[in-house]
Amino acid sequence: MTVFPPLRKLVLVTGMSGAGKTTVLKGFEDLGFEAVDNVPLSLLPNIAAPAPRLGDGAPRPVAVGVDIRTRDFAVDAFIEQVEALRADPALDFTVLFVNCGDEELLRRYTETRHRHPLAHDLPVLDGVRLERTLISPLLNVADIHLDTTGDTPYDVKSFLNHAFGESERHEAMAVFVTSFSYRKGLPRDADLVFDVRFLRNPHYDPVLKPLTGRSPEVQAYIEEDEIFPDFFAGLKDLIRPMLERFNEGGKAYFTIAVGCTGGKHRSVFVAERLAAWLQTTHARVRLAHRDMPEQGPENGKVT
């Protein structure tokens, strides 16, 4: 019987400047990765080359940061390197694209007084928009899309632990379920988006209004909507074969977003129910409520 050596895990981290790539690389270090930032594209093959193995015989995983600040960076050259690395049978290779909304990027640059790399003679927002236009083709080669809009460093590290931590050593696809408010925009990293604004709205009940979708009273109110049972059964029937096929195809991460007007009641409840159902068949399910108020009877943003 032929025994093949363990593959070396390599994660290429790219994306928008200011979106949190440094936080992501620090998160990878906490997971035991060797993290290197701003590596010239021409040196990527050297980084991917065989390295000394850990005590268990596995090569140490590596996370490499590459973006427009990197010397010799060009979109076409980046894509060529990605294709070459994907063709290497000795690598377990992933491209992680870190993104963030324009307005939040502007706020971050304004608060830190850092200069955007493309905005030397331009307003910051113009530099952000120019960069987004230049690197948008990289989204087509990304395996995982992480949108850090509204996230804390804890949220980012939780995401990385879920996608790349010890539990990721088996090949099951990681599933992320999030609720959100349409008022604050769609999650950029969502693979599927479901609009549940058609369900009964607890917002107009003065007793239920201050509560969230985690409250039993709110959950009972929404469940009493005559259309809910058929809707949720259909939702499961739609998602089940999709996840099975994506998992069989080797997709590493899948994000399902559920939205309502305020991101507090209906979307939270449906996301909770959906995550609970997914956990009966998937070992790696993470639930978050992007826009649910952090203070209240059921406080806590990420579970």
C-alpha positions in Angstrom: 0.0 0.0 0.0 1.4 3.4 -1.0 1.5 6.0 1.7 1.5 9.6 0.5 3.1 12.3 2.6 0.7 14.9 4.1 0.0 17.9 1.9 1.4 21.3 2.8 -1.3 23.8 3.6 -0.8 27.2 1.9 -3.2 30.1 2.2 -2.8 33.1 0.0 -4.4 36.2 1.7 -5.3 39.1 -0.5 -8.0 41.7 -0.8 -8.7 45.4 -0.2 -6.2 47.5 1.7 -7.5 48.3 5.1 -9.9 45.4 5.2 -8.0 43.6 7.9 -5.3 41.5 6.2 -2.9 42.1 9.1 -5.5 40.9 11.6 -6.1 37.9 9.4 -2.4 37.0 9.3 -2.1 37.4 13.1 -5.1 35.1 13.4 -3.3 32.5 11.3 -0.3 32.8 13.5 -2.5 31.9 16.5 -3.6 28.8 14.6 0.0 27.7 14.2 0.6 28.9 10.7 3.8 30.6 9.6 2.5 34.0 8.5 4.4 36.2 6.0 3.3 39.5 4.6 4.1 41.4 1.3 5.9 38.5 -0.3 6.9 39.4 -4.0 5.0 37.3 -6.4 8.2 36.0 -7.9 9.1 34.4 -4.5 5.8 32.6 -4.0 7.2 29.3 -5.5 10.0 29.4 -2.9 7.4 29.8 -0.1 5.4 26.9 -1.4 8.5 24.6 -1.7 8.8 21.7 0.8 9.8 22.7 4.3 10.9 20.9 7.5 8.0 18.9 8.9 6.4 19.2 12.3 6.7 16.6 15.0 3.7 14.6 13.6 5.3 14.5 10.2 3.0 17.2 8.7 4.6 20.3 7.1 4.0 23.5 8.9 1.0 25.4 7.3 1.8 28.8 5.8 -0.3 32.0 5.3 1.1 34.6 2.8 -0.2 38.1 2.4 -0.1 39.6 -1.1 -1.9 42.8 -2.2 -1.3 46.0 -4.3 1.5 47.1 -1.9 3.5 44.0 -2.8 6.5 44.6 -5.0 5.9 43.4 -8.6 2.2 42.9 -7.9 0.0 42.7 -11.0 -3.4 41.1 -11.3 -2.5 38.9 -14.3 0.7 37.7 -12.6 -1.2 37.0 -9.4 -3.7 34.8 -11.3 -0.9 33.0 -13.1 0.8 32.2 -9.8 -2.6 31.0 -8.3 -3.1 28.6 -11.3 0.5 27.3 -10.9 0.1 26.7 -7.2 -3.3 25.0 -7.7 -1.6 22.6 -10.1 1.0 21.5 -7.5 -0.1 18.1 -6.1 1.9 18.6 -2.9 -0.1 21.6 -1.8 -3.5 22.1 -0.1 -3.9 25.6 -1.5 -6.5 28.2 -0.7 -7.0 31.8 -1.8 -8.7 34.0 0.9 -10.0 37.4 -0.3 -10.5 39.9 2.6 -13.1 42.6 1.7 -14.8 45.5 3.4 -17.4 48.2 2.5 -16.1 51.5 1.0 -17.7 53.6 3.8 -16.1 51.6 6.6 -12.7 51.6 4.8 -13.0 55.4 4.6 -13.8 55.5 8.3 -10.8 53.2 9.2 -8.4 55.3 7.2 -9.7 58.5 8.7 -9.5 57.3 12.2 -6.0 55.8 11.9 -4.7 58.6 9.6 -3.0 56.0 7.5 -2.6 56.8 3.8 -4.2 54.6 1.3 -1.6 53.1 -1.1 -3.4 54.4 -4.2 -4.5 57.8 -2.7 -1.3 59.8 -2.6 -2.8 62.7 -4.5 -6.4 61.6 -4.3 -9.1 61.6 -1.6 -9.1 58.3 0.3 -12.4 57.2 -1.1 -11.2 57.7 -4.7 -8.2 55.5 -3.8 -10.5 52.8 -2.3 -12.7 52.8 -5.4 -9.7 52.7 -7.8 -8.2 49.7 -5.9 -11.6 47.9 -5.9 -11.7 48.3 -9.7 -8.2 47.1 -10.2 -8.3 44.0 -8.0 -12.0 42.9 -8.6 -10.8 40.1 -11.0 -9.1 38.4 -8.0 -12.6 37.6 -6.6 -13.0 35.1 -9.5 -10.0 33.0 -8.2 -10.8 33.3 -4.5 -11.9 30.2 -2.6 -13.1 32.0 0.4 -14.5 35.6 0.7 -14.3 37.2 4.1 -16.2 40.5 4.5 -15.0 42.3 7.6 -17.5 45.1 7.5 -18.7 45.6 11.1 -16.5 42.8 12.4 -14.3 43.0 15.4 -10.8 41.2 15.5 -12.6 38.5 17.6 -15.1 38.0 14.8 -12.3 37.6 12.3 -10.4 35.1 14.5 -13.6 33.1 15.1 -14.1 32.9 11.3 -10.5 31.7 10.7 -10.7 29.2 13.5 -13.9 27.8 12.0 -12.5 27.6 8.5 -8.9 26.7 9.2 -8.6 25.4 12.8 -8.0 21.9 14.0 -11.5 20.8 13.1 -10.8 21.8 9.5 -8.3 18.8 9.2 -11.2 16.7 8.0 -12.6 17.5 4.6 -16.2 18.5 5.5 -17.2 21.9 4.2 -17.6 24.7 6.7 -21.0 26.4 6.7 -21.6 30.0 8.0 -25.1 31.3 8.6 -25.7 35.0 9.3 -28.6 37.2 9.8 -28.5 40.8 8.5 -30.5 44.0 8.0 -31.3 45.2 4.5 -30.9 48.7 5.8 -27.2 48.1 6.2 -26.6 46.3 3.0 -26.1 42.8 1.8 -23.2 40.7 3.2 -20.5 40.7 0.5 -19.3 37.2 1.2 -22.8 35.5 0.9 -23.2 32.5 -1.4 -26.9 32.4 -0.8 -29.2 35.3 0.3 -32.8 34.8 1.6 -35.2 37.6 2.1 -37.6 36.9 5.0 -39.4 40.3 5.1 -42.6 38.6 4.0 -43.0 36.9 7.4 -45.1 38.4 10.2 -43.1 41.3 11.7 -42.8 41.4 15.5 -41.6 45.0 15.2 -45.2 46.3 15.3 -46.1 44.5 18.5 -45.1 46.8 21.4 -44.3 43.8 23.7 -42.1 42.0 21.1 -40.5 45.1 19.6 -37.6 45.4 22.2 -36.8 41.6 22.0 -34.9 39.8 19.3 -35.4 36.7 17.2 -33.7 34.7 20.0 -36.6 35.3 22.3 -39.1 32.4 22.6 -42.0 35.0 22.4 -40.7 36.3 19.1 -40.1 32.8 17.8 -43.6 31.7 18.7 -45.0 34.8 17.0 -43.2 34.2 13.7 -44.0 30.4 13.8 -47.7 31.2 14.0 -47.5 32.8 10.5 -49.4 30.3 8.4 -46.9 30.4 5.6 -43.8 29.7 7.8 -44.0 25.9 8.0 -44.1 25.5 4.2 -41.5 28.2 3.7 -39.0 26.6 6.0 -39.6 23.1 4.7 -39.0 24.4 1.2 -35.9 26.2 2.3 -34.4 23.0 3.7 -35.3 21.2 0.5 -33.5 23.8 -1.6 -30.4 24.0 0.5 -29.8 20.3 1.2 -28.8 19.1 -2.3 -26.8 22.3 -2.9 -24.6 21.7 0.2 -24.2 18.1 -0.7 -23.0 18.9 -4.2 -20.7 21.7 -3.1 -19.2 19.5 -0.4 -18.6 16.7 -2.9 -17.0 19.3 -5.2 -14.4 20.3 -2.6 -15.8 23.7 -1.7 -14.2 24.8 1.6 -16.6 27.4 2.9 -20.3 28.2 2.2 -22.1 31.3 3.5 -25.9 31.6 3.9 -27.3 35.1 4.7 -30.9 35.7 5.9 -32.1 39.3 5.8 -35.0 41.3 7.1 -35.7 45.0 7.5 -33.9 45.6 10.8 -31.9 42.4 11.2 -33.3 42.0 14.7 -36.4 39.7 14.6 -37.3 37.6 11.6 -33.9 37.1 10.1 -32.4 36.2 13.5 -35.1 33.6 14.1 -34.8 32.0 10.7 -31.0 32.0 10.9 -31.2 30.3 14.3 -33.6 27.7 13.0 -31.5 27.1 9.9 -28.2 26.7 11.8 -29.8 24.3 14.3 -31.1 22.2 11.4 -27.7 22.3 9.6 -26.0 21.1 12.8 -27.9 17.8 12.6 -26.0 16.9 9.4 -22.9 19.1 9.3 -20.1 19.1 11.9 -18.9 22.6 11.1 -21.6 25.2 11.3 -21.1 28.7 12.6 -23.9 31.2 13.3 -23.6 35.0 13.6 -26.1 37.9 13.7 -24.4 40.8 11.9 -26.9 43.6 12.8 -28.7 42.3 15.9 -28.3 44.7 18.8 -25.6 43.6 21.1 -27.4 44.7 24.2 -30.7 43.1 25.2 -32.3 40.0 26.7 -30.4 37.8 24.3 -27.2 39.8 23.9 -24.2 38.3 22.1 -23.4 38.8 18.4 -21.5 35.6 17.5 -22.2 32.1 18.7 
